């Protein structure tokens, strides 16, 4: 009964001698075998778990009531269902944690998904039928909360419709990124010859929606190695977490030159007012609880691969057993007069984003660069600044990456919001007064008034400290790694700074995507533990402006042609970048989940040849 009370089932147990006897027998079995864990908890409690299932199904008030079902399958058709309400309160006033719903699944075909509602709770489960089996997991992507029922169902995994994260449908585990948490996994069974499915989920798990995979403790007397990670981005966090999840009990240290914990960097240019604390990937307690050391304001200056030591700007050094370099990019600067004036901003860290946001209200803003950073900042400031002018040497924003039609459509989107463009221009100098910028001078001599200037002209790898380390690097400063993220013995590298083998194109590439950095971190961690898993992920990135999201999957530095489904000028399209009769990339706006479907087809090598897509405009639709 004490065990029952601890797990919230006391009253239900008391009402049935059979349950009480089962609990008693379980306790006796546990005590007889002396299975008490080192933490003081009963490690044999797994024996009691079936009790809950029986209590919820067989117990309760006995009232089964029909209600109008709002559960929908992936194509929108309703699925009729019978729902069982939550259990009546215990004497203490709290309800039994488990909820259960029984639904008619006879119309749920193989390869389809639907959402399942529970009585009295807003959160839902995602029910999936694949290969003749039912699976139930959390319904929302753990990245930004996208409804997975609108995503793409691949072989054993579901892909998010917004940003391409993938989750195993059997376990709920995250398999591809972005995002750092897994889905909840719920019990599901078929009854009445498979006509109905019964989904059982705890109220707590439904409310949490996400799940952190179990991590092992720090036990130095079992493993005295130190794995050191330089950099404060997603690759570092995923690497550290994967090490703990895979059983590494040694010391894990993350060092970042920034003064804040790792954060969601893509939000910096989309919501510049958010503080570092508001966009943390993990709270401080997470690192403490999982024995992951994080050293702030710790800039690496030298690596000695022979002595296995890392030296920092403050003169201190640390010995490593294995090293991961994930220092990311460093914003490019411009070799022009006036670049050091006040109110000239770069954007890489939260404090810089906050300074831009707090300085722009009612001001004349000039943005140098029409990259994703530059135009996302322009979109954020459009209704805050007095004026926003974007300057670039290119003739069409994004033309080199997304093609001219898409680039012009994006330019038009900004112009409709009052953004002005000076293209084919470049910048000659920044002119100031009393040390503060007052104008931007173009090569033509044209002068743009400027109360402030934001510079977003790309990044370079932050790898200068590796210059004399003998770690293999490209002329551009990229660390050269293999498919396991290995650079040389006991040294690994991840994220924006690496050139790595990309299976999609059959050659190496350097890709500064948020999602790619996550995947690199996971692969590096597995490699450090001797678990050789090759990198295999389809690049996926996105940008958001004025509430509209442009998604891109694949990798195409150049192309023979672009085939369009829909029209970029109307703000709803899918563009396919074709090279040698192969779709190398796709870009979409207002066409979810096309980008995710294409990414999954690329991953599974099932994407049709380009000539078939051109010959049959409805082919892509048929694959959704």
C-alpha positions as CSV (number, residue, x, y, z in Angstrom):
1,X,0.0,0.0,0.0
2,X,2.9,2.4,0.7
3,X,4.2,1.7,-2.8
4,X,0.8,2.2,-4.2
5,X,0.4,5.5,-2.3
6,X,3.8,6.7,-3.7
7,X,2.7,6.1,-7.2
8,X,-0.8,7.6,-6.9
9,X,-2.9,4.4,-7.0
10,X,-3.7,3.7,-3.3
11,X,-7.5,4.1,-3.5
12,X,-7.8,2.0,-6.6
13,X,-5.7,-0.7,-5.1
14,X,-7.7,-0.7,-1.8
15,X,-10.9,-1.3,-3.8
16,X,-9.7,-4.6,-5.2
17,X,-8.0,-7.4,-3.3
18,X,-6.5,-8.8,-6.4
19,X,-4.6,-5.6,-7.1
20,X,-3.5,-5.4,-3.5
21,X,-2.3,-9.0,-3.6
22,X,-0.4,-8.3,-6.8
23,X,1.3,-5.3,-5.3
24,X,2.2,-7.3,-2.2
25,X,3.6,-10.1,-4.3
26,X,5.7,-7.6,-6.3
27,X,7.1,-6.1,-3.1
28,X,8.0,-9.5,-1.7
29,X,9.7,-10.4,-5.0
30,X,11.7,-7.1,-4.9
31,X,12.7,-7.5,-1.3
32,X,13.6,-11.2,-1.7
33,X,15.9,-10.4,-4.6
34,X,17.3,-7.3,-2.8
35,X,17.0,-5.2,-6.0
36,X,17.6,-1.8,-4.4
37,X,19.4,0.8,-6.6
38,X,22.3,2.9,-5.4
39,X,20.1,5.9,-5.4
40,X,17.8,4.3,-2.8
41,X,14.9,3.7,-5.1
42,X,13.3,0.4,-5.8
43,X,14.8,-0.6,-9.2
44,X,12.1,-3.4,-9.4
45,X,9.2,-1.0,-9.6
46,X,8.9,-1.9,-13.3
47,X,7.0,-5.0,-12.0
48,X,4.2,-2.7,-10.8
49,X,3.7,-0.8,-14.0
50,X,1.0,-3.1,-15.5
51,X,-1.2,-2.3,-12.5
52,X,-1.9,1.1,-13.8
53,X,-3.0,-0.2,-17.1
54,X,-5.5,-2.6,-15.5
55,X,-6.7,0.0,-13.1
56,X,-7.5,2.5,-15.7
57,X,-9.1,0.1,-18.1
58,X,-11.2,-1.8,-15.6
59,X,-11.7,0.7,-12.9
60,X,-13.1,4.2,-12.7
61,X,-16.6,5.4,-12.4
62,X,-17.7,2.9,-15.0
63,X,-19.2,5.5,-17.2
64,X,-18.4,5.2,-20.9
65,X,-19.9,8.0,-22.9
66,X,-20.0,8.8,-26.6
67,X,-18.9,12.3,-27.8
68,X,-18.5,14.0,-31.1
69,X,-15.0,13.2,-32.2
70,X,-12.6,15.9,-33.3
71,X,-9.8,13.5,-34.1
72,X,-8.6,13.8,-37.7
73,X,-6.4,11.7,-39.8
74,X,-3.7,13.1,-42.0
75,X,-6.0,13.9,-44.9
76,X,-8.6,15.5,-42.7
77,X,-11.3,12.8,-42.5
78,X,-12.8,12.3,-39.1
79,X,-12.2,9.1,-37.1
80,X,-15.1,8.1,-34.9
81,X,-14.1,7.3,-31.4
82,X,-15.2,6.3,-27.9
83,X,-13.4,8.1,-25.1
84,X,-13.0,7.1,-21.5
85,X,-12.8,9.9,-19.1
86,X,-10.1,10.4,-16.5
87,X,-10.4,8.5,-13.2
88,X,-12.2,10.0,-10.3
89,X,-10.1,11.9,-7.7
90,X,-8.3,10.1,-5.0
91,X,-9.1,11.0,-1.4
92,X,-6.2,13.6,-1.6
93,X,-8.0,15.3,-4.5
94,X,-5.5,14.4,-7.2
95,X,-6.7,12.4,-10.2
96,X,-5.1,9.2,-11.4
97,X,-2.4,10.2,-13.8
98,X,-3.3,7.9,-16.7
99,X,-5.8,8.7,-19.4
100,X,-7.1,6.4,-22.1
101,X,-9.0,6.7,-25.3
102,X,-10.5,4.0,-27.6
103,X,-11.0,4.9,-31.2
104,X,-12.2,3.3,-34.4
105,X,-9.0,2.7,-36.5
106,X,-10.6,0.7,-39.3
107,X,-10.4,3.7,-41.6
108,X,-6.8,4.4,-40.7
109,X,-4.9,3.0,-43.6
110,X,-1.3,1.8,-43.6
111,X,1.0,4.9,-43.9
112,X,-1.5,7.3,-42.4
113,X,-1.6,9.4,-39.2
114,X,-4.2,11.0,-37.1
115,X,-4.3,13.0,-33.9
116,X,-6.0,11.5,-30.8
117,X,-7.8,13.6,-28.2
118,X,-8.2,12.8,-24.5
119,X,-11.1,13.8,-22.4
120,X,-10.5,16.9,-20.4
121,X,-7.0,17.8,-21.7
122,X,-5.9,19.9,-24.6
123,X,-2.8,17.9,-25.6
124,X,-3.1,15.1,-28.1
125,X,-1.2,12.0,-29.2
126,X,-0.2,11.2,-32.7
127,X,-1.5,7.8,-33.9
128,X,0.3,6.1,-36.8
129,X,-0.3,3.0,-38.7
130,X,2.7,1.6,-40.6
131,X,3.5,-1.9,-41.7
132,X,0.4,-3.2,-40.1
133,X,1.2,-1.9,-36.6
134,X,-0.1,1.1,-34.6
135,X,2.3,3.5,-32.9
136,X,1.5,6.5,-30.6
137,X,3.8,9.4,-29.8
138,X,3.6,13.0,-29.0
139,X,1.8,15.1,-31.6
140,X,4.0,18.2,-31.6
141,X,7.5,18.6,-32.9
142,X,9.8,19.4,-29.9
143,X,11.6,22.1,-31.8
144,X,8.9,24.8,-32.3
145,X,5.7,22.8,-31.7
146,X,4.6,22.1,-35.3
147,X,1.7,19.6,-35.6
148,X,3.4,16.4,-36.8
149,X,0.2,15.1,-38.3
150,X,0.8,17.7,-41.1
151,X,4.3,16.4,-41.6
152,X,5.7,13.5,-43.6
153,X,5.7,9.9,-42.6
154,X,8.9,8.1,-43.7
155,X,10.1,4.6,-43.1
156,X,9.8,4.2,-39.3
157,X,9.9,8.0,-38.6
158,X,7.8,11.1,-38.9
159,X,9.3,14.4,-40.2
160,X,8.3,17.8,-39.0
161,X,6.5,19.9,-41.7
162,X,8.2,23.2,-40.6
163,X,11.9,22.5,-40.2
164,X,12.5,18.9,-41.0
165,X,13.2,17.3,-37.5
166,X,12.6,13.5,-37.5
167,X,11.3,11.2,-34.8
168,X,11.2,7.5,-34.5
169,X,7.6,6.3,-34.5
170,X,8.4,3.3,-32.3
171,X,10.3,5.0,-29.5
172,X,9.7,8.8,-30.0
173,X,13.4,9.4,-30.1
174,X,14.7,12.3,-32.1
175,X,16.7,11.0,-35.1
176,X,17.3,14.2,-37.1
177,X,17.2,17.8,-36.2
178,X,16.7,20.7,-35.3
179,X,15.5,20.5,-31.7
180,X,17.1,18.6,-28.8
181,X,14.2,16.7,-27.2
182,X,12.5,13.5,-28.1
183,X,8.7,12.8,-28.3
184,X,6.8,11.1,-25.6
185,X,5.9,7.5,-26.4
186,X,2.5,6.1,-25.5
187,X,1.0,2.6,-25.2
188,X,-1.3,1.6,-27.9
189,X,-3.0,-1.7,-28.5
190,X,-5.6,-3.1,-30.9
191,X,-8.8,-4.7,-29.7
192,X,-11.9,-6.3,-31.3
193,X,-10.0,-7.8,-34.2
194,X,-8.1,-4.6,-34.9
195,X,-11.2,-2.5,-35.4
196,X,-10.4,-0.3,-32.4
197,X,-7.2,1.1,-31.0
198,X,-6.7,1.9,-27.3
199,X,-4.2,4.6,-26.6
200,X,-3.0,5.0,-23.0
201,X,-1.0,8.1,-21.9
202,X,-0.1,9.8,-18.6
203,X,-1.5,13.2,-18.1
204,X,2.0,14.4,-17.2
205,X,3.6,13.1,-20.4
206,X,0.9,14.6,-22.5
207,X,1.3,18.0,-20.9
208,X,5.1,17.9,-21.2
209,X,4.8,16.9,-24.9
210,X,8.6,16.4,-25.0
211,X,11.0,14.0,-23.4
212,X,14.7,14.2,-22.5
213,X,16.4,10.9,-23.1
214,X,17.8,9.2,-20.0
215,X,21.4,10.1,-19.2
216,X,24.0,8.3,-17.3
217,X,25.7,9.8,-14.2
218,X,29.3,11.0,-13.8
219,X,31.4,8.1,-12.3
220,X,35.0,9.0,-12.6
221,X,36.2,5.9,-10.9
222,X,34.7,4.0,-13.8
223,X,35.9,6.4,-16.6
224,X,38.5,9.0,-15.9
225,X,38.6,10.5,-19.4
226,X,37.9,14.1,-20.1
227,X,36.0,15.0,-23.3
228,X,36.4,18.7,-24.1
229,X,34.1,20.6,-26.4
230,X,35.0,24.1,-27.6
231,X,32.1,26.3,-28.7
232,X,28.7,27.2,-27.3
233,X,26.4,26.2,-30.2
234,X,24.0,23.4,-30.8
235,X,26.7,21.0,-31.9
236,X,28.3,21.3,-28.5
237,X,25.0,20.7,-26.6
238,X,24.0,17.8,-28.7
239,X,27.4,16.3,-28.5
240,X,27.5,16.5,-24.7
241,X,24.0,15.1,-24.3
242,X,24.6,12.3,-26.7
243,X,27.7,11.3,-24.7
244,X,25.7,11.0,-21.5
245,X,22.8,9.2,-23.3
246,X,25.2,6.7,-24.8
247,X,26.7,5.8,-21.4
248,X,29.9,8.0,-21.1
249,X,30.6,8.4,-17.4
250,X,33.7,10.5,-17.6
251,X,34.1,14.3,-17.5
252,X,32.4,16.5,-20.1
253,X,33.4,20.2,-20.4
254,X,32.0,22.8,-22.8
255,X,33.9,26.0,-23.1
256,X,32.5,29.1,-24.9
257,X,34.0,32.6,-25.2
258,X,30.5,34.1,-24.8
259,X,29.2,35.0,-21.3
260,X,25.8,33.1,-21.7
261,X,24.7,29.5,-21.9
262,X,24.1,28.0,-25.4
263,X,21.0,29.5,-27.0
264,X,18.8,29.3,-30.1
265,X,20.8,31.4,-32.4
266,X,18.4,31.6,-35.4
267,X,16.0,33.6,-33.2
268,X,18.6,36.4,-32.9
269,X,17.8,37.9,-36.3
270,X,14.0,37.1,-36.2
271,X,13.2,38.4,-32.7
272,X,16.0,40.7,-31.8
273,X,14.4,41.8,-28.4
274,X,14.7,38.3,-26.9
275,X,17.3,38.0,-24.2
276,X,19.9,35.2,-23.9
277,X,17.9,33.7,-21.0
278,X,14.7,33.6,-23.0
279,X,16.3,31.6,-25.8
280,X,18.5,29.2,-23.8
281,X,18.7,25.7,-25.3
282,X,18.9,24.3,-21.7
283,X,18.6,26.0,-18.3
284,X,21.5,26.0,-15.9
285,X,20.0,23.2,-13.8
286,X,20.1,20.8,-16.8
287,X,23.9,21.0,-17.1
288,X,24.3,20.7,-13.3
289,X,22.0,17.7,-13.0
290,X,23.8,15.9,-15.8
291,X,27.3,16.8,-14.7
292,X,28.1,18.7,-17.9
293,X,30.5,21.5,-17.0
294,X,30.1,24.8,-18.9
295,X,32.9,27.4,-18.8
296,X,31.8,30.9,-19.9
297,X,34.0,33.6,-21.2
298,X,36.6,31.0,-22.0
299,X,38.2,31.6,-25.3
300,X,40.5,29.0,-26.8
301,X,43.8,30.3,-28.2
302,X,45.9,27.2,-28.9
303,X,45.6,23.4,-29.4
304,X,48.6,21.0,-28.9
305,X,47.5,17.8,-30.5
306,X,50.6,16.0,-29.3
307,X,50.3,16.9,-25.7
308,X,46.4,16.8,-25.8
309,X,46.2,20.3,-24.3
310,X,44.0,23.3,-24.9
311,X,45.2,26.8,-23.9
312,X,42.9,29.7,-23.2
313,X,43.1,33.5,-23.5
314,X,43.4,33.8,-19.7
315,X,46.5,31.7,-19.7
316,X,45.0,28.5,-18.3
317,X,45.1,25.2,-20.0
318,X,43.3,21.9,-19.8
319,X,44.3,18.3,-20.8
320,X,41.8,16.4,-22.9
321,X,41.3,12.8,-23.8
322,X,39.3,13.8,-26.9
323,X,38.5,17.2,-28.3
324,X,35.6,18.6,-30.3
325,X,36.0,21.9,-32.0
326,X,32.6,23.6,-32.7
327,X,33.4,27.3,-32.6
328,X,31.1,28.4,-35.4
329,X,31.4,31.4,-37.6
330,X,32.8,34.9,-37.0
331,X,31.0,37.8,-38.7
332,X,32.8,39.3,-41.6
333,X,33.9,43.0,-41.2
334,X,34.4,45.5,-44.0
335,X,37.8,47.1,-44.7
336,X,36.3,50.6,-45.2
337,X,36.7,53.9,-43.4
338,X,34.3,54.4,-40.5
339,X,33.6,50.8,-39.7
340,X,34.7,51.4,-36.1
341,X,32.1,54.2,-35.5
342,X,29.5,53.9,-32.8
343,X,26.1,52.6,-33.8
344,X,27.6,50.2,-36.4
345,X,26.4,46.8,-35.4
346,X,27.4,43.2,-36.2
347,X,25.0,40.4,-35.3
348,X,26.2,37.2,-33.7
349,X,25.4,37.3,-30.0
350,X,22.3,38.1,-28.0
351,X,23.6,41.4,-26.6
352,X,24.2,42.6,-30.2
353,X,20.6,41.7,-31.2
354,X,19.3,43.5,-28.1
355,X,21.3,46.6,-28.8
356,X,20.0,46.8,-32.4
357,X,16.4,46.3,-31.1
358,X,16.7,49.0,-28.4
359,X,18.4,51.5,-30.8
360,X,16.2,51.3,-33.9
361,X,12.9,52.8,-32.8
362,X,12.2,55.9,-35.0
363,X,15.7,55.8,-36.5
364,X,17.1,55.8,-40.1
365,X,18.6,52.3,-40.5
366,X,21.0,51.1,-43.2
367,X,21.6,47.4,-43.5
368,X,24.7,46.3,-45.4
369,X,24.0,42.9,-46.9
370,X,20.9,41.2,-48.2
371,X,21.6,37.7,-46.8
372,X,19.2,35.9,-44.5
373,X,20.6,37.9,-41.5
374,X,20.2,41.2,-43.2
375,X,16.7,40.7,-44.5
376,X,15.4,39.1,-41.4
377,X,16.7,42.1,-39.4
378,X,15.0,44.4,-42.0
379,X,11.7,42.5,-41.6
380,X,11.9,42.9,-37.8
381,X,12.7,46.7,-38.0
382,X,10.1,47.5,-40.8
383,X,7.4,48.7,-38.4
384,X,9.8,50.1,-35.8
385,X,12.4,52.2,-37.6
386,X,11.7,55.5,-39.4
387,X,13.3,53.9,-42.5
388,X,15.2,50.8,-43.5
389,X,17.5,50.7,-46.6
390,X,19.3,47.5,-47.6
391,X,22.6,47.8,-49.6
392,X,24.3,45.0,-51.4
393,X,26.7,44.4,-54.3
394,X,24.3,41.8,-55.8
395,X,21.6,42.6,-58.3
396,X,18.9,40.4,-56.7
397,X,18.6,39.3,-53.1
398,X,19.1,35.5,-52.7
399,X,19.5,35.2,-56.5
400,X,22.6,33.1,-56.2
401,X,21.0,30.7,-53.6
402,X,17.3,30.6,-54.5
403,X,17.2,31.9,-58.1
404,X,16.1,35.2,-59.6
405,X,12.3,34.7,-59.5
406,X,12.3,33.7,-55.8
407,X,14.8,36.5,-55.0
408,X,12.7,39.1,-56.7
409,X,9.5,37.8,-54.9
410,X,11.3,38.2,-51.6
411,X,12.5,41.7,-52.6
412,X,8.9,42.7,-53.5
413,X,7.7,41.3,-50.1
414,X,10.0,43.7,-48.4
415,X,9.3,46.7,-50.6
416,X,5.6,46.3,-49.8
417,X,6.5,46.8,-46.2
418,X,8.5,50.0,-47.0
419,X,12.0,48.6,-47.2
420,X,14.2,50.3,-49.8
421,X,17.0,48.6,-51.7
422,X,20.3,49.9,-53.1
423,X,21.6,47.0,-55.2
424,X,24.7,46.7,-57.4
425,X,26.1,49.2,-55.1
426,X,28.4,48.2,-52.3
427,X,29.7,50.7,-49.7
428,X,32.6,53.1,-50.1
429,X,32.7,54.5,-46.5
430,X,30.8,55.2,-43.3
431,X,30.8,58.8,-42.2
432,X,30.3,59.9,-38.6
433,X,30.0,62.9,-36.4
434,X,31.4,62.9,-32.9
435,X,32.3,59.3,-33.3
436,X,28.7,58.2,-34.2
437,X,27.6,57.1,-37.7
438,X,25.7,59.7,-39.7
439,X,25.7,58.4,-43.2
440,X,26.7,55.7,-45.6
441,X,28.4,56.6,-48.8
442,X,28.0,54.4,-51.9
443,X,30.7,54.1,-54.7
444,X,28.5,56.2,-56.9
445,X,28.8,59.0,-54.5
446,X,25.2,58.7,-53.3
447,X,24.8,59.4,-49.6
448,X,22.3,57.5,-47.4
449,X,21.4,59.1,-44.0
450,X,22.0,56.6,-41.2
451,X,21.4,56.9,-37.5
452,X,22.6,53.3,-37.2
453,X,24.0,50.6,-39.5
454,X,23.7,46.8,-39.3
455,X,26.3,44.8,-41.2
456,X,25.4,41.3,-42.3
457,X,27.8,40.2,-45.0
458,X,28.4,36.6,-44.0
459,X,30.8,34.8,-41.6
460,X,34.2,33.2,-41.7
461,X,35.2,30.1,-39.7
462,X,36.3,31.0,-36.2
463,X,39.4,28.8,-36.4
464,X,42.4,31.1,-36.2
465,X,43.5,29.5,-33.0
466,X,44.0,26.2,-34.9
467,X,46.4,27.7,-37.4
468,X,49.6,26.1,-36.0
469,X,48.0,23.0,-34.6
470,X,48.5,20.6,-37.6
471,X,44.8,19.9,-37.6
472,X,43.9,19.6,-41.3
473,X,42.3,22.8,-42.7
474,X,41.3,24.4,-46.0
475,X,42.6,27.6,-47.3
476,X,39.4,29.3,-46.1
477,X,40.0,28.0,-42.6
478,X,37.5,25.1,-42.6
479,X,38.5,22.0,-40.6
480,X,38.6,19.0,-42.9
481,X,36.7,16.0,-41.4
482,X,35.6,12.6,-42.5
483,X,32.1,11.1,-42.4
484,X,32.6,10.5,-38.7
485,X,33.5,14.1,-37.9
486,X,37.1,13.1,-37.3
487,X,39.8,15.7,-38.2
488,X,42.8,13.8,-36.7
489,X,43.5,11.4,-33.8
490,X,41.3,12.4,-30.8
491,X,40.2,15.6,-32.5
492,X,36.7,16.1,-34.0
493,X,35.0,19.1,-35.5
494,X,31.4,20.2,-36.1
495,X,29.1,22.8,-37.5
496,X,29.9,26.0,-39.5
497,X,33.6,25.5,-39.4
498,X,33.9,22.1,-41.1
499,X,34.1,20.8,-44.6
500,X,32.6,17.3,-44.5
501,X,31.4,14.5,-46.9
502,X,27.8,15.1,-47.9
503,X,26.2,11.9,-49.2
504,X,23.5,13.9,-51.1
505,X,26.0,15.3,-53.5
506,X,28.7,12.7,-53.3
507,X,31.4,15.2,-52.4
508,X,32.5,17.4,-49.5
509,X,30.6,20.6,-48.6
510,X,30.7,23.4,-46.0
511,X,27.2,24.2,-44.8
512,X,26.4,26.7,-42.1
513,X,22.9,25.4,-41.2
514,X,21.5,25.2,-37.7
515,X,20.2,21.7,-38.4
516,X,23.4,20.4,-39.8
517,X,25.4,21.5,-36.6
518,X,23.0,19.4,-34.5
519,X,23.6,16.3,-36.6
520,X,27.4,16.8,-36.6
521,X,27.4,17.0,-32.8
522,X,25.6,13.6,-32.5
523,X,27.9,11.9,-35.0
524,X,31.0,13.3,-33.2
525,X,29.8,12.0,-29.9
526,X,29.2,8.5,-31.2
527,X,32.6,8.5,-32.9
528,X,34.3,9.5,-29.6
529,X,32.8,6.5,-28.0
530,X,33.9,4.2,-30.8
531,X,30.4,3.8,-32.3
532,X,31.1,4.5,-35.9
533,X,28.0,6.0,-37.5
534,X,28.4,7.9,-40.8
535,X,26.9,11.4,-41.2
536,X,23.7,11.1,-43.3
537,X,21.3,14.0,-43.2
538,X,19.6,16.1,-45.8
539,X,20.4,19.8,-45.2
540,X,17.3,21.8,-44.2
541,X,17.1,25.5,-43.4
542,X,14.4,28.2,-43.2
543,X,13.9,31.9,-43.0
544,X,10.9,33.8,-41.7
545,X,9.8,37.3,-42.7
546,X,6.5,39.1,-42.0
547,X,5.0,35.8,-40.8
548,X,5.9,33.9,-43.9
549,X,8.3,31.0,-43.8
550,X,10.5,30.0,-46.7
551,X,11.9,26.5,-46.4
552,X,14.8,24.9,-48.3
553,X,16.0,21.3,-48.3
554,X,18.9,19.8,-50.2
555,X,22.0,21.4,-51.5
556,X,22.5,23.1,-54.9
557,X,25.4,25.5,-55.5
558,X,24.4,25.6,-59.2
559,X,21.7,24.2,-61.4
560,X,20.7,23.6,-65.0
561,X,17.1,24.8,-64.4
562,X,14.5,25.6,-61.8
563,X,11.0,24.0,-62.2
564,X,8.2,25.7,-60.3
565,X,5.0,24.4,-58.9
566,X,2.9,27.5,-58.3
567,X,4.3,31.0,-58.8
568,X,6.8,32.8,-56.6
569,X,5.2,36.1,-57.5
570,X,1.9,35.0,-55.8
571,X,3.7,33.9,-52.6
572,X,2.8,30.2,-52.9
573,X,5.2,27.9,-54.7
574,X,7.6,25.0,-54.7
575,X,10.8,25.4,-56.7
576,X,12.9,22.4,-57.7
577,X,16.6,23.0,-58.5
578,X,17.7,20.5,-61.1
579,X,21.2,19.4,-62.1
580,X,21.8,16.5,-64.5
581,X,18.2,15.3,-64.3
582,X,18.3,15.2,-60.5
583,X,16.5,17.4,-58.0
584,X,19.3,18.7,-55.8
585,X,17.2,21.1,-53.7
586,X,13.7,22.4,-53.2
587,X,12.5,25.8,-51.9
588,X,8.9,26.4,-50.8
589,X,6.7,29.1,-49.5
590,X,3.1,28.4,-48.4
591,X,3.4,24.9,-49.6
592,X,3.9,22.7,-46.5
593,X,4.8,19.9,-46.2
594,X,6.5,19.8,-49.6
595,X,10.0,20.6,-48.3
596,X,9.7,17.9,-45.7
597,X,8.4,15.4,-48.2
598,X,11.2,16.2,-50.6
599,X,13.8,15.9,-47.8
600,X,12.5,12.5,-46.8
601,X,12.5,11.3,-50.4
602,X,16.1,12.5,-50.7
603,X,17.1,10.8,-47.5
604,X,15.6,7.5,-48.6
605,X,16.8,7.8,-52.2
606,X,13.2,7.6,-53.5
607,X,12.9,11.0,-55.2
608,X,11.8,10.6,-58.8
609,X,14.1,11.9,-61.6
610,X,13.5,15.5,-62.7
611,X,12.1,14.6,-66.1
612,X,9.3,12.6,-64.4
613,X,8.5,15.6,-62.2
614,X,8.4,18.0,-65.2
615,X,6.3,15.6,-67.2
616,X,3.7,15.1,-64.4
617,X,3.1,18.3,-62.5
618,X,0.8,16.3,-60.1
619,X,3.6,13.8,-59.2
620,X,4.8,15.7,-56.1
621,X,1.2,16.2,-54.9
622,X,0.7,12.4,-55.2
623,X,3.6,11.9,-52.9
624,X,2.3,14.1,-50.1
